[in-house]
């Protein structure tokens, strides 16, 4: 099946398959955070669920950079104001609501964890919980999974200015250079760090930002027709199936290598890079058609809320399991997933949407000048 043309790709303002990919990523994370199963192949798949975060990172880098590259000319000040205003309305309201919701949940259901949670509230409020967990990963606090949101927030703060100021060629060079720096920095830490190396590599911005920049690199590359044509020949439909096999092979390698962190942090973003490229070039393949169905698109639409609230939903499912007498692991995942979607959907409909309607209140003249290249990254991320 041939790839879509470069011209059609450039005209595309919405990529429905990517909402489906976002749905797969977030549900993989939900599965990862459910109680572990003692069934070999399922346990292996569940243990790789944190790769869903890498997929989120690469998607964010691609979509945000694509949006910036497709904007029509405007002053730098107007572009930055518009970008940060939309991002703030999408991210901050539900995030700061969640900080309160988790405090309330801990106070009611797990009062023994209140002191631990209160200790992390400043880092949650100021978006530096990624560094706090990197240096003190245990005990893991409620809403500790906000470490990945903290990493993305630093990217949103720093990268748009670079992408808006530099030319495509220079921006690509900077992104590639920073990826090389991150890889080198991880190698240095592996040989010198004396603390908890796993936590240090896993949680902090300085060791994980390159995954987001792989998405930025993809956005830059796909602005070039020659590169688009080359990718169309390299990333065939079969590449998606090969990637699945390679992913399981790499997971097996991880379990035997002491320094598997280095391999994991290099290969996981590359896997996401190739997967997203295949989907963008061949949205007609059967797998993509499934990702474009209503269920996948809706879960992708509310994936931000699912990611934020799913630990609460899983905790409720764990408590309900013995009551209903269902198989523990099946019920926990199914019930936890349904509750996560319901919570996120309610949050999006009744709390987040009113804020999203304010996006054009600030700088309406600027908004009229801009082309929204990927509305899902602003509405659904």
Buried (B, 14 or more C-beta within 10 A) or exposed (E): EEBBBBEEBBEBEEBBBBBBBBBBBBBBBBBBBBBEBEEEEEEBBBBBBBBBBBBBBBBBBBBBBBBBBBBEEBEEEBBBBBBBBBBBBBBEBBBEBBBEBBBEBBEEEEEEBEEBBEEBBEBBEEBBBBBBBBEBBEEEBBBBBBBBBBBBBBBBEEBBBBBBEBEBEEBBEBBBEBBEEBBEBBEEBBEEEEEBBEBBBBBBBBBBBBBBBBBBBBBBBBBBEEBBEEBBEEBBBEBBEEBEEBBBEBBEEBEEEEEBBBEBBBBBBBBBBBBBBBBBBBBEBEBBEEBBEEEBBBBBBBBBBBBBBBBBBBBBBBEBBEEEEBEBBEBBBBBBBEBBBBBBBBBBEEEBEEBBEEBBEBBEEBBEBBEBBBEBBBBBB
